[in-house]
Every structure is written in C-alpha cells, then in structure tokens.
Amino acid sequence: MRFMTWNVWGRFGGNWQWRQRRIARTIRANRPDLVALQESWVAGGLRQSEVLGAELGMSSIFAPSRMPQDPDPSVQLGLAILSRYPFVAYERHHLTDETIALRAEIRLGERGLHFLNTCLDWEEDRERERLNEAEALVELVAELSASGDPVVLAGDLNAPPDRPEIKRLLSVLHDCRPDPGITYSSKNPYLGKGEWIEDERIDYVLATLDAGRQPRCRARIVGTEPDPPPSDHYAVVTDIPVLN
C-alpha cells in the first residue's frame, strides 16, 4: 500500500488557492491509498479535506489540533486523512493539551489497519512536550497493534531523527526513510530563515514491525517543484507491504 504525509501549510502565503490546486495535482500524480495532512484548513463552511476528497475520489476526515494560528481568525487548522478505502472507524486521541493524533481504521481482508496522523509541537523549547507526546503515541501504537493489526504513523513530528522524541518512536516503529530525506529545506522559498529545524527531515512515515522483520519500505520526497512548491514542507510518499 502507498502512504503519504504532507504538512500543507493551511492558507498561509497569500496564494493558497493556487497552492490548493498544486496540492491536489501532486496527490493525484502519486496515487496514495492513505494520506495524512497537517495544517489542513476549515473555513467558510468548507473543509480542505472534503474538497480534496471530492476531487480525488477519496473519503476524508478532519479534526482540529494544536497548530500555528492562521492570520485570518475564521480559519481553523488541524489534521486530515484521505483514504481510497472506506473508514470502519475513526477517532481523536489526546496526546498532551490540545495536541492530538487522528486515527483512521480500514479493513484489509481479515485484518484491520490503523493509520495515525499527528503534528507534534513545533517550538524548539517544547522538547519536553514533544517527548510526552511521543510517549503517548508509543502507548497508543502498543494498544492498537496488540491484536496483530498493522499500524502506520505519519505526520509532521517537528524534530530531526536524532532527537530524543524521535528516538523513542523509533524504538517501537520502523522508519520508512527517504534518501535524501530533507523535508523542511532552506531551498524552499516559503521557509522562514533561521528556523531551528531548517534543512532537516521532520516529516515521517513509521510502521510497526511484522513478526520481528522490518517492512520493506520504499520512500521518496515529492512536492518539491520550484517557483514555488505547493507548501513550506515537502511530502513523503512510502510503499509498505502491509499484508505480509
């Protein structure tokens, strides 16, 4: 199955309508089965996820979570999931304060698959909060995978792979790592200069290990088109054999 994660940068940048069209085009070109979107917007009775889902022929869900504030107070940002499969269940899981993970469950024959989307706190001085959020995710993954169903966690984790919060997640999940893997690049014209996570990989797709074996992931970075790209983050697309 093909999984995709992308922080789509809300309605920032002053050209969000144009970016919306490019986001849809990029998702369509890569044909993912499940997509995790962070900083997805709701405004004026419209949900970005529903607009994209209708255009791409995918089911969609949305939930608010802690995100940067859009300049327009009427715009709400959160997490969204798009799926080519029908949802059999979905729910919000509180990690810390207003930060959540959004879970969607689909059926694959006799097995379920749990797809988690999250965006951890982004400020450099909130390492403790991110670590607590990672611990909550580890507990959630253990609970969901206890029956043998695969779990895939995708999202903007706002920390490079060598940080404690990511190492904690990687102690129980396999990193489907693209190479090269920078997703928050100083080459991106939308990126604010001097960001503490500049030129780092902060967007991930992680998967549970199956019977002690690492999943044979094939991952790549997309959404890098210049002049300008569709978002301040690049997206990660990963193929994972979840039915081994």
Backbone as JSON, one array per atom type, in Angstrom:
{
  "sequence": "MRFMTWNVWGRFGGNWQWRQRRIARTIRANRPDLVALQESWVAGGLRQSEVLGAELGMSSIFAPSRMPQDPDPSVQLGLAILSRYPFVAYERHHLTDETIALRAEIRLGERGLHFLNTCLDWEEDRERERLNEAEALVELVAELSASGDPVVLAGDLNAPPDRPEIKRLLSVLHDCRPDPGITYSSKNPYLGKGEWIEDERIDYVLATLDAGRQPRCRARIVGTEPDPPPSDHYAVVTDIPVLN",
  "N": [[0.83, -1.19, 0.0], [0.3, 2.31, -0.5], [1.41, 5.14, 1.19], [1.1, 8.52, 2.27], [2.39, 11.57, 3.57], [1.89, 14.97, 4.47], [2.51, 18.25, 5.36], [0.48, 20.79, 4.7], [0.35, 23.52, 5.02], [-1.79, 25.23, 5.64], [-3.67, 28.17, 4.98], [-1.7, 29.91, 4.51], [0.74, 32.24, 3.1], [-0.5, 33.72, 1.1], [-1.3, 32.84, -1.41], [-3.08, 30.7, -1.43], [-5.14, 29.47, -2.87], [-4.04, 28.84, -5.36], [-2.02, 27.14, -4.45], [-3.59, 25.11, -3.4], [-4.61, 23.89, -5.72], [-2.24, 22.85, -6.77], [-1.5, 21.12, -4.73], [-3.56, 19.2, -4.87], [-3.02, 18.23, -7.44], [-0.48, 17.09, -7.08], [-0.97, 15.07, -5.18], [-2.73, 13.46, -6.67], [-1.03, 12.64, -8.77], [0.72, 10.94, -7.47], [-0.8, 8.88, -6.43], [-1.61, 7.82, -3.77], [-2.79, 5.47, -1.27], [-3.57, 6.11, 1.31], [-3.59, 9.23, 2.95], [-2.01, 11.52, 5.06], [-2.65, 14.67, 6.26], [-1.36, 17.65, 7.54], [-1.89, 20.82, 9.21], [-4.2, 21.33, 7.77], [-7.02, 23.04, 6.48], [-10.11, 24.55, 7.69], [-12.74, 26.57, 6.75], [-15.23, 29.09, 6.27], [-17.38, 27.32, 6.02], [-16.32, 25.33, 4.46], [-14.25, 22.45, 4.12], [-10.91, 21.72, 3.62], [-10.06, 19.08, 3.32], [-12.4, 17.74, 2.53], [-12.9, 18.98, 0.08], [-10.61, 18.21, -1.35], [-10.96, 15.42, -1.17], [-13.35, 15.02, -2.63], [-12.5, 15.81, -5.16], [-10.48, 13.98, -5.69], [-11.61, 11.51, -5.42], [-11.69, 10.24, -2.88], [-12.3, 9.18, 0.49], [-12.75, 11.27, 3.42], [-11.63, 12.65, 6.55], [-11.55, 14.95, 9.33], [-9.97, 16.71, 12.03], [-9.63, 19.14, 14.58], [-6.5, 20.37, 15.87], [-3.61, 21.3, 17.83], [-2.05, 23.94, 16.25], [-0.1, 26.28, 14.27], [-1.36, 29.67, 14.31], [-3.57, 30.81, 11.9], [-3.47, 33.89, 10.04], [-6.05, 34.84, 9.52], [-8.68, 34.87, 11.65], [-10.95, 33.34, 11.33], [-10.25, 30.99, 10.16], [-9.65, 27.64, 10.77], [-7.23, 25.3, 11.75], [-6.02, 21.93, 11.39], [-5.82, 18.34, 11.58], [-6.04, 16.03, 8.89], [-7.28, 13.16, 7.11], [-7.11, 11.35, 4.15], [-8.56, 8.74, 2.18], [-8.53, 5.88, 0.06], [-9.94, 3.72, 0.72], [-12.93, 2.68, 2.45], [-13.67, 4.1, 5.65], [-13.76, 2.26, 8.65], [-13.72, 2.97, 11.22], [-12.99, 5.89, 13.17], [-11.2, 8.25, 15.19], [-10.29, 10.76, 17.64], [-7.28, 11.08, 19.48], [-6.09, 12.29, 22.42], [-2.94, 13.65, 23.02], [-1.13, 15.53, 24.42], [-2.42, 18.28, 26.12], [-3.77, 20.37, 23.72], [-2.86, 18.97, 21.57], [-3.24, 16.35, 19.31], [-3.65, 12.95, 18.09], [-4.95, 11.73, 15.1], [-6.88, 9.01, 14.31], [-7.51, 6.6, 11.85], [-9.28, 3.74, 10.81], [-9.14, 1.03, 8.6], [-10.31, -1.82, 6.69], [-8.56, -4.7, 5.64], [-9.08, -7.32, 4.05], [-9.13, -9.95, 6.27], [-7.91, -8.53, 8.21], [-7.38, -5.53, 10.13], [-6.24, -2.17, 9.56], [-4.53, 0.4, 11.1], [-4.26, 3.81, 10.79], [-2.43, 6.51, 11.7], [-2.33, 9.98, 12.21], [-0.47, 12.85, 12.98], [0.71, 15.94, 14.44], [3.35, 17.11, 16.02], [4.32, 19.38, 18.7], [5.8, 22.43, 17.61], [7.68, 24.33, 18.5], [11.03, 25.13, 19.45], [11.68, 25.08, 22.19], [9.92, 23.31, 23.31], [10.58, 20.67, 23.76], [10.18, 18.85, 25.87], [7.37, 18.61, 25.88], [7.01, 17.49, 23.33], [8.33, 15.06, 23.73], [6.68, 13.89, 25.68], [4.39, 13.65, 24.12], [5.31, 11.84, 22.23], [5.66, 9.61, 23.88], [2.99, 9.11, 24.54], [2.08, 8.37, 22.02], [3.55, 6.01, 21.61], [2.37, 4.35, 23.53], [-0.22, 4.27, 22.48], [0.22, 3.04, 19.97], [1.11, 0.52, 20.85], [-1.23, -0.44, 22.06], [-3.01, -0.52, 19.85], [-1.76, -2.31, 18.13], [-1.75, -4.69, 19.45], [-3.49, -6.75, 18.81], [-2.43, -7.73, 16.52], [-2.88, -6.29, 14.23], [-1.58, -4.17, 11.65], [0.05, -1.01, 12.17], [0.38, 2.26, 11.04], [2.1, 5.2, 11.38], [1.98, 8.55, 10.59], [3.2, 11.84, 9.86], [3.93, 15.3, 10.72], [6.5, 15.62, 12.67], [8.14, 17.47, 13.74], [10.83, 17.43, 14.55], [14.24, 16.41, 14.15], [15.7, 13.17, 13.19], [17.58, 12.44, 15.18], [16.76, 13.38, 17.62], [15.54, 13.06, 21.04], [12.73, 12.55, 21.22], [12.05, 11.48, 18.74], [13.73, 9.27, 18.62], [12.56, 7.76, 20.62], [10.11, 7.02, 19.46], [11.14, 5.53, 17.34], [12.05, 3.35, 18.65], [10.03, 1.54, 18.72], [8.83, 1.56, 16.28], [9.28, 1.22, 12.74], [11.31, 3.15, 10.62], [10.37, 4.5, 7.67], [12.33, 5.62, 5.57], [13.12, 8.2, 3.39], [15.74, 8.87, 1.0], [17.73, 11.26, -0.43], [16.51, 12.83, 2.61], [15.48, 15.34, 3.43], [12.87, 17.38, 4.46], [12.14, 19.9, 5.21], [13.27, 22.41, 3.91], [15.86, 24.81, 3.27], [15.96, 25.59, 0.69], [13.42, 25.96, -0.07], [11.26, 28.52, -0.9], [9.27, 29.44, 0.8], [10.08, 29.01, 3.36], [10.82, 30.25, 6.55], [13.74, 31.99, 7.33], [16.46, 30.9, 9.38], [15.15, 29.07, 10.95], [14.95, 26.61, 13.52], [14.78, 23.99, 12.81], [15.56, 23.94, 10.23], [16.55, 22.63, 7.06], [16.3, 19.92, 7.71], [15.02, 16.58, 8.24], [11.77, 16.32, 9.11], [9.32, 15.25, 8.72], [7.5, 12.26, 8.65], [6.97, 8.76, 7.9], [6.11, 6.03, 9.71], [6.18, 2.6, 10.69], [4.73, -0.35, 12.19], [6.62, -3.21, 13.2], [6.65, -6.38, 11.63], [6.31, -9.46, 12.89], [8.94, -9.42, 13.88], [10.37, -8.6, 11.66], [11.69, -6.08, 9.53], [9.64, -3.84, 7.73], [9.64, -3.72, 4.17], [10.2, -0.92, 3.09], [9.7, 1.55, 0.58], [10.59, 4.7, -0.08], [10.09, 8.18, -0.91], [10.72, 11.68, -1.59], [8.36, 14.18, -2.4], [6.58, 16.9, -4.04], [8.31, 19.0, -4.41], [8.52, 20.86, -6.38], [9.85, 23.72, -7.97], [9.49, 27.36, -7.83], [6.79, 28.56, -7.07], [7.04, 25.78, -4.66], [4.22, 23.65, -3.58], [3.86, 23.92, -0.79], [5.29, 24.84, 2.43], [6.54, 22.67, 3.47], [8.01, 19.64, 2.22], [6.58, 16.66, 0.84], [6.23, 13.21, 1.94], [6.24, 10.08, 0.42], [5.46, 6.7, 0.67], [5.84, 3.24, 0.07], [4.52, 0.38, 1.52], [4.54, -3.01, 2.36], [1.91, -4.11, 3.7], [0.47, -6.43, 4.02], [1.96, -8.73, 4.55]],
  "CA": [[0.0, 0.0, 0.0], [1.06, 3.57, -0.61], [1.07, 6.12, 2.21], [1.66, 9.85, 2.01], [2.19, 12.57, 4.61], [2.23, 16.3, 3.96], [2.06, 19.47, 6.0], [0.06, 21.57, 3.53], [0.59, 24.94, 5.31], [-3.0, 26.0, 5.8], [-3.93, 29.18, 3.96], [-0.59, 30.87, 4.59], [1.49, 32.53, 1.88], [-1.19, 34.65, 0.23], [-1.69, 32.24, -2.69], [-3.5, 29.37, -1.04], [-5.97, 28.84, -3.91], [-3.1, 28.25, -6.32], [-1.36, 26.01, -3.79], [-4.58, 24.04, -3.3], [-4.64, 23.16, -7.0], [-0.99, 22.09, -6.88], [-1.56, 20.03, -3.76], [-4.42, 18.16, -5.45], [-2.33, 17.64, -8.58], [0.62, 16.27, -6.59], [-1.54, 13.85, -4.6], [-3.25, 12.63, -7.76], [0.08, 12.09, -9.53], [1.41, 9.91, -6.7], [-1.76, 7.81, -6.23], [-1.54, 7.16, -2.47], [-4.0, 4.86, -0.73], [-3.91, 6.86, 2.51], [-2.84, 10.48, 3.02], [-2.09, 12.3, 6.29], [-2.43, 16.09, 6.03], [-1.27, 18.52, 8.71], [-2.25, 22.2, 8.9], [-5.31, 21.34, 6.84], [-7.87, 24.15, 6.92], [-11.56, 24.63, 7.62], [-13.11, 27.99, 6.71], [-16.38, 29.45, 5.47], [-18.21, 26.15, 5.75], [-15.59, 24.37, 3.62], [-13.1, 21.72, 4.65], [-9.95, 21.39, 2.58], [-10.03, 17.63, 3.13], [-13.57, 17.33, 1.76], [-12.69, 19.46, -1.28], [-9.63, 17.31, -1.98], [-11.54, 14.09, -1.29], [-14.3, 15.01, -3.74], [-11.76, 15.93, -6.41], [-9.6, 12.84, -5.89], [-12.34, 10.27, -5.23], [-11.23, 9.65, -1.63], [-13.0, 9.54, 1.72], [-11.97, 12.23, 4.2], [-12.0, 13.03, 7.91], [-10.79, 16.1, 9.82], [-10.09, 17.01, 13.46], [-8.75, 20.24, 15.0], [-5.39, 20.06, 16.76], [-2.75, 22.47, 18.05], [-1.37, 24.33, 15.03], [0.11, 27.73, 14.19], [-2.59, 30.41, 14.07], [-3.71, 31.5, 10.63], [-3.78, 35.31, 10.23], [-7.5, 35.0, 9.48], [-9.18, 34.13, 12.82], [-12.06, 32.45, 10.96], [-9.67, 29.77, 9.61], [-9.22, 26.66, 11.77], [-6.29, 24.32, 11.2], [-6.0, 20.67, 12.1], [-5.33, 17.13, 10.92], [-7.0, 15.38, 8.0], [-6.87, 11.9, 6.48], [-7.8, 10.94, 2.92], [-8.42, 7.29, 2.02], [-9.2, 5.21, -1.05], [-10.74, 2.67, 1.34], [-13.9, 3.23, 3.41], [-13.31, 4.05, 7.06], [-14.64, 1.49, 9.52], [-13.72, 3.69, 12.5], [-12.01, 6.96, 13.3], [-11.34, 8.94, 16.46], [-9.21, 11.63, 18.1], [-6.6, 10.65, 20.7], [-5.34, 13.4, 23.01], [-1.56, 13.35, 23.41], [-0.94, 16.49, 25.5], [-3.17, 19.53, 25.94], [-4.58, 20.43, 22.51], [-2.22, 18.18, 20.52], [-3.92, 15.06, 19.19], [-3.43, 12.06, 16.94], [-6.19, 11.33, 14.43], [-6.77, 7.6, 13.91], [-8.48, 6.03, 10.93], [-9.14, 2.29, 10.66], [-9.73, 0.43, 7.41], [-10.21, -3.28, 6.67], [-7.8, -5.32, 4.56], [-9.41, -8.73, 4.21], [-9.44, -10.32, 7.65], [-7.14, -7.69, 9.13], [-7.55, -4.09, 10.12], [-5.04, -1.33, 9.51], [-4.71, 1.66, 11.8], [-3.44, 4.88, 10.23], [-2.38, 7.61, 12.65], [-1.81, 11.25, 11.71], [-0.26, 13.79, 14.07], [1.66, 17.04, 14.28], [3.85, 17.42, 17.35], [4.58, 20.8, 18.93], [6.86, 22.86, 16.69], [8.65, 25.26, 19.06], [12.28, 24.47, 19.89], [11.73, 24.92, 23.64], [8.87, 22.39, 23.75], [11.07, 19.3, 23.63], [9.53, 18.0, 26.87], [6.03, 18.32, 25.4], [7.12, 16.53, 22.22], [8.68, 13.75, 24.27], [5.46, 13.35, 26.28], [3.5, 13.27, 23.02], [5.87, 10.6, 21.67], [5.33, 8.52, 24.82], [1.57, 8.79, 24.36], [1.95, 7.65, 20.75], [4.08, 4.66, 21.82], [1.32, 3.61, 24.23], [-1.33, 4.06, 21.55], [0.65, 2.03, 19.0], [1.1, -0.78, 21.53], [-2.63, -0.84, 22.23], [-3.64, -0.82, 18.56], [-1.1, -3.43, 17.46], [-1.78, -5.88, 20.3], [-4.24, -7.81, 18.14], [-1.71, -8.14, 15.31], [-3.13, -5.39, 13.11], [-0.5, -3.22, 11.4], [-0.16, 0.4, 12.49], [1.24, 3.2, 10.34], [2.06, 6.55, 11.94], [2.5, 9.53, 9.65], [2.95, 13.2, 10.3], [4.96, 16.31, 10.92], [6.91, 15.39, 14.05], [8.82, 18.69, 14.16], [12.13, 17.14, 15.17], [15.08, 15.54, 13.34], [15.74, 11.78, 13.68], [18.48, 12.21, 16.31], [16.22, 13.95, 18.85], [15.01, 12.02, 21.92], [11.33, 12.19, 20.96], [12.01, 10.61, 17.57], [14.36, 8.01, 19.01], [11.58, 6.98, 21.39], [9.19, 6.42, 18.5], [11.85, 4.55, 16.54], [12.29, 2.14, 19.45], [8.91, 0.6, 18.53], [8.34, 1.68, 14.91], [10.3, 1.24, 11.7], [11.37, 4.41, 9.89], [10.38, 4.4, 6.21], [13.16, 6.81, 5.39], [13.58, 8.54, 2.04], [17.13, 9.28, 0.94], [17.87, 12.13, 0.74], [15.23, 12.92, 3.29], [15.13, 16.66, 3.97], [11.5, 17.79, 4.14], [11.99, 21.31, 5.6], [14.52, 22.8, 3.24], [16.14, 26.23, 3.05], [15.75, 25.87, -0.73], [12.01, 26.27, -0.23], [11.13, 29.97, -0.69], [8.31, 29.75, 1.86], [10.64, 28.72, 4.67], [11.4, 31.36, 7.28], [15.17, 31.77, 7.56], [16.88, 30.78, 10.77], [14.34, 28.08, 11.68], [15.83, 25.67, 14.21], [14.71, 22.69, 12.14], [15.86, 24.15, 8.82], [17.37, 21.62, 6.38], [16.19, 18.67, 8.45], [13.84, 15.74, 7.99], [10.86, 16.4, 10.25], [8.08, 14.61, 8.31], [7.83, 10.84, 8.74], [6.04, 7.63, 7.88], [6.66, 4.97, 10.55], [5.3, 1.43, 10.65], [5.03, -1.42, 13.13], [7.39, -4.34, 12.69], [5.82, -7.58, 11.45], [6.97, -10.71, 13.29], [10.37, -9.2, 14.03], [11.01, -8.21, 10.41], [11.48, -4.71, 9.1], [8.91, -3.74, 6.47], [10.48, -3.31, 3.04], [9.64, 0.36, 2.66], [10.31, 2.34, -0.5], [10.11, 6.05, 0.21], [10.67, 9.28, -1.68], [10.22, 13.03, -1.32], [7.64, 14.78, -3.53], [6.11, 18.25, -3.75], [9.49, 19.87, -4.38], [8.57, 21.66, -7.59], [10.25, 25.09, -7.67], [8.84, 28.56, -8.42], [7.29, 27.92, -5.85], [6.38, 24.48, -4.4], [2.86, 23.82, -3.05], [3.82, 24.09, 0.66], [6.61, 25.08, 3.03], [7.1, 21.34, 3.7], [7.9, 18.65, 1.17], [5.8, 15.49, 1.25], [6.86, 11.89, 1.91], [5.41, 9.0, -0.11], [6.09, 5.45, 1.06], [5.17, 1.97, -0.21], [4.74, -0.57, 2.61], [3.78, -4.26, 2.17], [1.23, -4.31, 4.98], [-0.22, -7.73, 4.05], [2.93, -9.84, 4.59]],
  "C": [[0.88, 1.25, 0.0], [0.5, 4.59, 0.38], [1.77, 7.44, 1.9], [1.41, 10.73, 3.23], [2.66, 13.91, 4.11], [1.64, 17.37, 4.88], [1.76, 20.46, 4.89], [-0.08, 23.06, 3.83], [-0.67, 25.79, 5.26], [-3.31, 26.92, 4.63], [-2.85, 30.27, 4.0], [-0.04, 31.18, 3.19], [0.8, 33.43, 0.89], [-1.64, 34.09, -1.1], [-2.25, 30.84, -2.48], [-4.38, 28.69, -2.09], [-5.1, 28.15, -4.96], [-2.42, 27.03, -5.71], [-2.32, 24.83, -3.66], [-4.63, 23.22, -4.58], [-3.38, 22.32, -7.17], [-0.95, 20.92, -5.91], [-2.39, 18.88, -4.32], [-3.7, 17.46, -6.6], [-1.21, 16.7, -8.13], [0.1, 14.98, -5.97], [-2.03, 12.92, -5.7], [-2.11, 11.93, -8.5], [0.75, 10.93, -8.8], [0.51, 8.76, -6.26], [-1.61, 7.09, -4.88], [-2.87, 6.51, -2.11], [-4.5, 5.61, 0.5], [-3.0, 8.09, 2.59], [-3.08, 11.12, 4.39], [-1.73, 13.75, 5.97], [-2.37, 16.81, 7.37], [-1.45, 19.98, 8.26], [-3.28, 22.26, 7.76], [-6.37, 22.3, 7.37], [-9.37, 23.84, 6.83], [-11.91, 26.11, 7.68], [-14.35, 28.18, 5.85], [-17.28, 28.29, 5.11], [-17.57, 25.12, 4.86], [-14.47, 23.72, 4.41], [-12.18, 21.38, 3.48], [-9.97, 19.9, 2.28], [-11.22, 17.14, 2.31], [-13.45, 17.78, 0.31], [-11.72, 18.54, -2.02], [-10.23, 15.92, -2.18], [-12.51, 13.99, -2.45], [-13.57, 15.03, -5.08], [-10.99, 14.66, -6.73], [-10.32, 11.5, -5.75], [-11.92, 9.52, -3.98], [-12.15, 10.07, -0.49], [-12.13, 10.47, 2.55], [-12.53, 12.37, 5.6], [-11.08, 14.17, 8.34], [-10.99, 16.22, 11.32], [-9.17, 18.17, 13.8], [-7.67, 19.75, 15.95], [-4.55, 21.31, 16.92], [-1.92, 22.73, 16.81], [-1.01, 25.81, 15.12], [-1.19, 28.44, 13.82], [-2.56, 31.09, 12.71], [-4.0, 32.98, 10.89], [-5.27, 35.62, 10.22], [-8.1, 34.2, 10.64], [-10.34, 33.19, 12.5], [-11.56, 31.12, 10.39], [-9.2, 28.88, 10.75], [-8.33, 25.63, 11.09], [-6.32, 23.05, 12.05], [-5.43, 19.56, 11.24], [-6.43, 16.55, 10.04], [-6.4, 14.09, 7.46], [-7.75, 11.69, 5.25], [-7.55, 9.46, 2.71], [-9.15, 6.81, 0.77], [-10.09, 4.07, -0.55], [-11.78, 3.31, 2.26], [-13.37, 3.11, 4.83], [-14.29, 3.14, 7.8], [-14.69, 2.1, 10.91], [-12.73, 4.85, 12.39], [-12.27, 7.69, 14.61], [-10.11, 9.8, 16.73], [-8.62, 11.05, 19.37], [-5.78, 11.82, 21.22], [-3.96, 12.91, 23.43], [-1.17, 14.22, 24.6], [-1.72, 17.74, 25.15], [-4.02, 19.46, 24.68], [-4.0, 19.61, 21.36], [-2.82, 16.78, 20.5], [-3.25, 14.21, 18.12], [-4.81, 11.71, 16.4], [-6.01, 9.93, 13.89], [-7.88, 7.25, 12.94], [-8.21, 4.55, 10.8], [-9.83, 1.86, 9.37], [-9.58, -1.08, 7.52], [-9.45, -3.73, 5.44], [-8.03, -6.82, 4.68], [-9.82, -9.02, 5.63], [-8.77, -9.42, 8.66], [-7.61, -6.24, 9.04], [-6.2, -3.41, 9.95], [-5.38, -0.01, 10.17], [-3.73, 2.69, 11.25], [-3.56, 6.08, 11.15], [-1.73, 8.83, 11.99], [-1.63, 12.17, 12.9], [0.71, 14.88, 13.66], [2.1, 17.44, 15.68], [4.18, 18.9, 17.46], [5.85, 21.24, 18.2], [7.93, 23.74, 17.32], [9.87, 24.51, 19.61], [12.27, 24.19, 21.38], [10.64, 24.0, 24.19], [9.28, 20.92, 23.57], [10.39, 18.38, 24.63], [8.12, 17.63, 26.43], [6.06, 17.31, 24.25], [7.46, 15.13, 22.73], [7.47, 13.1, 24.95], [4.48, 12.89, 25.21], [3.98, 11.97, 22.36], [5.56, 9.42, 22.57], [3.86, 8.12, 24.69], [1.34, 8.03, 23.07], [2.46, 6.22, 20.88], [3.03, 3.8, 22.51], [0.15, 3.3, 23.3], [-0.99, 2.99, 20.51], [0.62, 0.64, 19.62], [-0.32, -1.3, 21.7], [-3.25, -1.28, 20.91], [-3.04, -2.06, 17.91], [-1.17, -4.72, 18.26], [-2.5, -7.04, 19.65], [-3.56, -8.31, 16.88], [-1.99, -7.28, 14.1], [-1.95, -4.45, 12.91], [-0.92, -1.8, 11.76], [0.85, 1.22, 11.71], [1.01, 4.57, 10.94], [2.71, 7.5, 10.95], [2.29, 10.92, 10.21], [4.18, 14.08, 10.32], [5.35, 16.23, 12.39], [7.8, 16.5, 14.58], [10.11, 18.44, 14.95], [12.92, 16.23, 14.24], [15.21, 14.15, 13.96], [16.62, 11.55, 14.9], [17.97, 12.79, 17.61], [15.56, 12.87, 19.7], [13.58, 11.6, 21.61], [11.2, 11.27, 19.75], [12.65, 9.26, 17.89], [13.39, 7.14, 19.8], [10.59, 6.3, 20.45], [9.87, 5.31, 17.69], [12.24, 3.31, 17.34], [11.18, 1.11, 19.26], [8.37, 0.62, 17.1], [9.5, 1.74, 13.93], [10.18, 2.53, 10.89], [11.43, 4.13, 8.39], [11.05, 5.66, 5.67], [13.5, 7.04, 3.93], [15.03, 9.02, 2.09], [17.4, 9.97, -0.4], [16.52, 12.47, 1.34], [14.84, 14.27, 3.83], [13.73, 17.05, 3.52], [11.24, 19.25, 4.49], [13.26, 22.03, 5.17], [14.64, 24.31, 3.08], [16.03, 26.59, 1.57], [14.3, 26.23, -1.03], [11.79, 27.76, 0.05], [10.14, 30.35, 0.39], [8.92, 29.63, 3.26], [11.2, 29.99, 5.3], [12.85, 31.08, 7.63], [15.48, 31.74, 9.05], [16.04, 29.83, 11.59], [15.25, 27.03, 12.3], [15.82, 24.29, 13.56], [14.95, 22.83, 10.63], [16.81, 23.08, 8.29], [17.45, 20.32, 7.17], [15.01, 17.86, 7.92], [12.98, 15.79, 9.23], [9.51, 15.76, 9.94], [8.35, 13.12, 8.09], [6.64, 9.95, 8.39], [6.73, 6.49, 8.62], [5.67, 3.81, 10.61], [5.72, 0.4, 11.69], [5.81, -2.52, 12.44], [6.52, -5.58, 12.67], [6.65, -8.81, 11.77], [8.49, -10.56, 13.34], [11.09, -8.78, 12.78], [10.73, -6.75, 10.11], [10.66, -4.7, 7.81], [9.81, -3.2, 5.37], [9.9, -2.03, 2.45], [10.43, 0.92, 1.47], [9.74, 3.74, -0.39], [10.81, 7.07, -0.68], [10.03, 10.59, -1.25], [9.54, 13.56, -2.57], [7.16, 16.17, -3.1], [7.24, 19.26, -3.68], [9.55, 20.83, -5.56], [8.9, 23.11, -7.27], [9.26, 26.12, -8.23], [7.33, 28.64, -8.24], [6.66, 26.55, -5.69], [5.01, 24.71, -3.76], [2.78, 24.13, -1.56], [5.21, 24.43, 1.17], [7.28, 23.78, 3.45], [7.07, 20.56, 2.39], [7.15, 17.43, 1.73], [6.65, 14.22, 1.18], [5.84, 10.89, 1.4], [6.16, 7.69, 0.12], [5.22, 4.26, 0.65], [5.54, 0.98, 0.88], [3.92, -1.83, 2.34], [3.07, -4.65, 3.47], [0.55, -5.66, 5.1], [0.75, -8.91, 4.02], [2.36, -11.01, 5.4]]
}
